[in-house]
Amino acid sequence: MQPQSSAANRQAGGAGQEPVAELVQRASQQMTELVRGELALAQAEMRQKGKRYGLGGGLVGGAGVVAFLMLQALVAAVIAALAVVLPVWAAALVAAAVLGVVAAVLALGGKKQVNRAGSPTPEQTIENVKADVAEIKESAQR
């Protein structure tokens, strides 16, 4: 009687393990498909955003070029207006001097900001990493 019950147990046990193995395999396949699908979606989204960023950057660059041309036209207009009361060469010289002063003030302001920024290395982060490494070494020695 026991051989039959043992064979029945093996059969029942085998039948119980097969569906679990199949479930695990299916879950693994579904998880793989899900991850691949999410990666494909992320790639498509980033491709679309990249195109928009590229177009936006090109338009902003074009606007910068047009603004630069506008400033040149404005300088020419200032020189022409000064040429009404001064010779043209003197008007151009005055406009160049004013632009030189503006450029010098902007350069000094920029230099001051760069000096205030300090070293380009992330000093606080380096100190934090050193402290973390020391803490890990200390914990490992315990």
Backbone bond lengths (Angstrom), bond angles and torsions (degrees), N, CA, C in turn:
res aa  C-N    CA-C-N  psi(-1)  N-CA   C-N-CA  omega(-1)  CA-C   N-CA-C  phi
1 M - - - 1.423 - - 1.525 110.62 -
2 Q 1.271 116.54 -35.55 1.455 119.67 -179.01 1.521 112.54 -66.95
3 P 1.327 120.95 -38.94 1.456 118.92 178.69 1.515 111.91 -58.73
4 Q 1.354 116.52 -37.05 1.459 117.77 179.71 1.521 110.93 -68.16
5 S 1.320 116.29 -42.76 1.464 118.78 -178.84 1.520 110.38 -67.38
6 S 1.314 117.91 -35.05 1.460 121.50 177.71 1.522 110.27 -65.83
7 A 1.315 117.84 -42.01 1.456 121.92 178.12 1.522 109.75 -66.23
8 A 1.320 117.33 -38.26 1.469 121.20 178.68 1.520 110.06 -65.94
9 N 1.355 115.76 -39.07 1.466 119.28 178.56 1.524 111.10 -64.79
10 R 1.353 114.90 -42.20 1.463 118.45 179.16 1.520 110.44 -63.09
11 Q 1.348 115.17 -41.26 1.450 119.19 -179.87 1.517 110.28 -65.57
12 A 1.302 118.14 -44.12 1.461 122.11 179.67 1.520 110.17 -66.62
13 G 1.331 115.68 -41.61 1.469 119.62 179.00 1.503 111.19 -65.34
14 G 1.330 117.02 -41.88 1.457 121.13 178.87 1.509 110.58 -64.73
15 A 1.322 116.58 -40.46 1.456 120.24 -179.92 1.521 110.07 -67.37
16 G 1.308 116.85 -34.99 1.465 120.61 179.76 1.519 112.28 -71.38
17 Q 1.357 117.08 -31.12 1.458 119.89 -178.25 1.523 111.89 -82.03
18 E 1.299 118.46 -31.73 1.461 120.95 -179.08 1.528 111.78 -61.01
19 P 1.321 118.71 -49.35 1.459 117.53 179.51 1.541 112.23 -62.14
20 V 1.311 117.79 -36.18 1.462 120.12 178.35 1.523 110.04 -64.84
21 A 1.317 116.97 -43.11 1.461 120.84 178.43 1.522 110.31 -63.09
22 E 1.338 115.12 -41.52 1.466 118.52 178.13 1.516 111.15 -65.26
23 L 1.324 116.29 -40.31 1.473 120.46 178.62 1.527 110.92 -62.64
24 V 1.317 116.31 -43.11 1.468 120.24 178.80 1.515 110.27 -63.99
25 Q 1.354 116.64 -42.22 1.460 120.37 179.51 1.524 110.49 -64.37
26 R 1.343 117.12 -44.27 1.464 120.64 179.21 1.522 110.76 -64.30
27 A 1.321 116.83 -41.71 1.469 120.60 178.83 1.520 110.27 -62.75
28 S 1.325 116.75 -40.17 1.456 120.88 178.03 1.525 110.88 -63.77
29 Q 1.331 116.39 -44.34 1.467 120.44 178.43 1.522 111.13 -63.63
30 Q 1.342 115.99 -42.80 1.463 119.55 179.77 1.529 111.19 -64.99
31 M 1.327 115.70 -38.67 1.462 119.49 178.95 1.529 109.81 -64.89
32 T 1.336 116.23 -42.15 1.465 120.41 178.13 1.525 110.42 -62.05
33 E 1.344 116.69 -45.39 1.462 120.62 178.95 1.520 110.85 -63.02
34 L 1.327 116.63 -39.71 1.462 120.95 179.53 1.526 111.08 -63.59
35 V 1.327 116.69 -45.66 1.466 120.70 179.57 1.525 110.23 -63.96
36 R 1.331 117.42 -43.66 1.463 120.48 178.56 1.526 110.85 -62.52
37 G 1.321 116.38 -41.94 1.462 120.48 177.84 1.518 112.18 -62.36
38 E 1.329 116.07 -43.32 1.467 120.19 178.77 1.524 110.98 -64.94
39 L 1.340 117.01 -39.42 1.464 119.95 177.78 1.529 111.07 -65.10
40 A 1.323 116.51 -40.76 1.469 120.13 178.27 1.525 110.27 -64.24
41 L 1.327 116.83 -40.58 1.463 120.99 177.59 1.524 110.98 -64.04
42 A 1.326 116.35 -42.97 1.461 120.45 178.90 1.531 110.70 -63.54
43 Q 1.337 117.43 -40.66 1.464 120.68 178.44 1.521 110.77 -63.28
44 A 1.331 116.74 -44.69 1.467 120.36 -179.94 1.521 110.41 -63.36
45 E 1.323 116.36 -42.28 1.471 120.62 179.75 1.528 110.87 -63.81
46 M 1.334 116.69 -43.54 1.464 120.09 -179.29 1.526 110.81 -68.52
47 R 1.326 117.44 -34.53 1.467 120.97 177.40 1.536 109.58 -63.09
48 Q 1.347 115.85 -45.02 1.458 120.75 179.98 1.529 110.48 -64.86
49 K 1.323 116.69 -44.03 1.461 119.79 178.78 1.523 110.99 -65.54
50 G 1.327 116.89 -38.11 1.464 120.52 178.82 1.520 111.32 -61.42
51 K 1.336 116.65 -41.11 1.465 119.91 177.82 1.519 110.45 -63.30
52 R 1.323 116.56 -42.33 1.473 119.73 -179.74 1.526 110.97 -67.20
53 Y 1.341 116.78 -41.67 1.466 119.39 177.59 1.525 110.58 -63.20
54 G 1.328 117.02 -40.66 1.457 120.57 178.78 1.519 111.36 -62.89
55 L 1.326 116.88 -45.62 1.457 120.77 178.64 1.524 110.27 -64.21
56 G 1.325 116.56 -44.19 1.467 120.26 178.85 1.520 111.62 -62.04
57 G 1.330 116.85 -42.96 1.463 120.38 178.32 1.520 111.74 -62.95
58 G 1.333 116.60 -40.32 1.459 120.20 177.71 1.523 111.91 -63.57
59 L 1.334 115.94 -41.49 1.463 119.35 178.84 1.530 111.56 -66.48
60 V 1.339 117.25 -40.13 1.465 120.29 177.72 1.526 109.83 -65.61
61 G 1.325 117.73 -40.60 1.468 120.97 176.62 1.520 111.31 -61.91
62 G 1.335 116.76 -42.88 1.463 120.68 176.74 1.515 111.62 -61.83
63 A 1.335 115.75 -40.72 1.469 119.52 177.33 1.528 110.80 -62.99
64 G 1.329 117.63 -36.88 1.467 121.12 177.53 1.518 111.85 -63.82
65 V 1.332 116.68 -41.63 1.466 120.54 178.79 1.527 109.95 -63.83
66 V 1.334 116.71 -45.78 1.464 120.29 -179.95 1.535 110.54 -64.47
67 A 1.337 117.39 -38.66 1.468 120.03 178.00 1.528 110.54 -64.65
68 F 1.319 117.06 -38.27 1.466 120.46 177.51 1.525 110.24 -63.20
69 L 1.324 116.91 -43.49 1.463 120.71 177.16 1.526 111.13 -62.98
70 M 1.328 116.28 -37.63 1.457 120.43 177.37 1.529 111.05 -62.64
71 L 1.320 116.20 -42.08 1.468 119.66 178.05 1.523 111.23 -64.16
72 Q 1.318 117.00 -37.49 1.470 119.79 177.26 1.533 110.45 -63.83
73 A 1.333 116.00 -41.41 1.463 119.78 178.36 1.526 110.18 -65.40
74 L 1.319 116.92 -37.20 1.469 120.64 178.28 1.522 110.91 -64.96
75 V 1.315 117.30 -41.95 1.467 121.03 176.87 1.531 110.05 -62.37
76 A 1.326 115.87 -42.57 1.473 118.88 177.96 1.524 110.54 -62.05
77 A 1.340 117.31 -37.92 1.459 120.90 178.38 1.530 111.06 -66.33
78 V 1.328 116.53 -39.59 1.474 120.03 177.73 1.527 109.70 -64.01
79 I 1.322 116.41 -43.49 1.472 119.75 178.97 1.531 109.75 -62.37
80 A 1.324 117.58 -42.36 1.466 120.81 178.99 1.517 111.01 -63.79
81 A 1.335 117.23 -39.59 1.466 120.00 179.07 1.519 110.67 -66.35
82 L 1.344 116.65 -41.51 1.473 118.97 178.07 1.522 111.25 -68.19
83 A 1.327 117.12 -27.64 1.465 121.39 -178.89 1.528 111.80 -67.69
84 V 1.325 116.80 -14.21 1.471 119.47 176.82 1.527 109.91 -67.96
85 V 1.343 117.15 -36.88 1.468 120.53 -177.77 1.521 112.78 -105.89
86 L 1.317 117.66 -15.91 1.474 121.99 -178.93 1.523 109.00 -125.45
87 P 1.326 116.83 163.51 1.468 117.77 170.63 1.537 109.25 -64.08
88 V 1.319 116.94 154.27 1.473 121.60 -176.57 1.520 110.90 -57.11
89 W 1.336 118.15 -43.61 1.461 119.84 -179.29 1.519 111.06 -62.06
90 A 1.334 118.72 -37.71 1.468 121.62 179.48 1.532 110.47 -70.11
91 A 1.317 117.32 -38.55 1.461 121.09 178.55 1.534 110.31 -63.23
92 A 1.342 115.81 -43.25 1.462 119.86 178.03 1.519 110.98 -64.69
93 L 1.327 117.52 -37.97 1.463 122.26 178.82 1.525 111.02 -65.25
94 V 1.320 117.13 -42.54 1.474 120.96 178.45 1.530 109.96 -63.13
95 A 1.338 116.80 -45.76 1.469 120.05 180.00 1.527 110.84 -62.57
96 A 1.340 117.26 -41.46 1.467 120.97 178.48 1.519 111.05 -63.97
97 A 1.326 117.69 -39.45 1.466 121.00 179.56 1.523 110.94 -64.81
98 V 1.336 117.04 -43.27 1.469 120.46 179.15 1.527 109.82 -63.40
99 L 1.338 117.05 -43.95 1.466 119.81 178.02 1.525 111.45 -63.63
100 G 1.317 117.65 -36.59 1.462 121.58 176.65 1.516 111.98 -62.64
101 V 1.330 116.63 -42.38 1.470 120.15 178.21 1.528 110.10 -64.00
102 V 1.337 117.37 -43.99 1.470 120.52 178.73 1.531 110.22 -60.99
103 A 1.330 116.80 -43.41 1.470 120.58 179.32 1.522 110.99 -62.90
104 A 1.328 117.51 -40.26 1.471 121.26 179.92 1.525 110.72 -65.18
105 V 1.337 116.70 -42.94 1.471 120.20 179.61 1.532 109.80 -63.30
106 L 1.337 117.16 -44.22 1.466 120.04 178.29 1.531 111.72 -63.44
107 A 1.321 117.44 -40.70 1.468 121.11 179.70 1.519 111.16 -64.51
108 L 1.331 117.06 -42.60 1.472 120.32 179.16 1.529 110.65 -65.36
109 G 1.331 116.40 -40.27 1.468 119.66 177.10 1.519 111.35 -63.16
110 G 1.332 116.08 -41.60 1.464 120.00 178.36 1.514 112.21 -65.01
111 K 1.336 116.43 -41.88 1.469 120.55 178.79 1.520 110.64 -63.07
112 K 1.318 116.01 -39.74 1.466 120.42 179.20 1.530 110.41 -62.61
113 Q 1.329 116.86 -41.78 1.468 120.51 179.44 1.527 111.37 -66.25
114 V 1.340 116.79 -40.04 1.467 120.53 179.15 1.524 109.98 -64.94
115 N 1.329 117.19 -42.62 1.464 120.36 178.64 1.522 110.87 -64.61
116 R 1.335 116.86 -37.30 1.456 120.92 -179.70 1.537 110.91 -68.48
117 A 1.342 116.36 -28.57 1.469 120.59 -179.29 1.530 111.28 -67.99
118 G 1.336 117.55 -29.70 1.458 120.57 179.16 1.513 112.43 83.30
119 S 1.314 114.84 -156.00 1.461 122.24 -177.65 1.522 110.57 -67.06
120 P 1.339 117.43 143.42 1.463 119.00 179.67 1.529 114.26 -74.82
121 T 1.327 117.52 -7.18 1.469 119.50 179.11 1.527 109.59 -79.91
122 P 1.326 117.58 144.42 1.470 121.24 179.02 1.535 110.25 -78.58
123 E 1.306 116.48 80.21 1.464 121.74 -172.25 1.527 113.13 -60.90
124 Q 1.326 117.29 -43.17 1.466 120.41 -179.47 1.525 110.78 -63.22
125 T 1.320 116.31 -41.14 1.469 120.12 178.81 1.517 110.84 -64.79
126 I 1.326 117.14 -41.21 1.467 120.91 178.83 1.524 109.99 -61.26
127 E 1.320 116.64 -43.68 1.469 120.23 178.80 1.532 110.65 -63.37
128 N 1.328 116.94 -41.04 1.471 120.07 178.81 1.522 111.35 -64.15
129 V 1.325 117.26 -41.03 1.469 120.72 179.33 1.526 110.21 -65.64
130 K 1.331 116.73 -41.75 1.466 119.50 177.75 1.521 110.67 -61.16
131 A 1.334 116.58 -41.58 1.463 119.91 178.66 1.525 110.94 -65.28
132 D 1.334 116.81 -39.61 1.467 120.51 178.43 1.526 110.93 -63.87
133 V 1.337 117.00 -44.22 1.461 121.12 179.38 1.535 110.28 -62.23
134 A 1.332 116.46 -42.94 1.472 119.48 178.14 1.517 110.99 -62.50
135 E 1.322 117.06 -39.87 1.469 120.96 179.46 1.522 110.74 -66.10
136 I 1.328 117.74 -39.69 1.465 121.65 179.26 1.520 109.85 -66.43
137 K 1.342 116.78 -42.91 1.478 120.03 179.17 1.521 110.13 -62.79
138 E 1.324 116.26 -41.30 1.459 120.39 179.65 1.521 111.08 -64.73
139 S 1.333 116.71 -41.12 1.464 120.89 179.10 1.532 110.92 -66.81
140 A 1.337 117.34 -35.80 1.454 121.64 -179.13 1.521 111.18 -69.03
141 Q 1.315 118.21 -30.36 1.461 121.84 -178.40 1.518 111.42 -77.53
142 R 1.309 118.12 -19.90 1.483 120.09 -179.02 1.456 112.24 -72.70
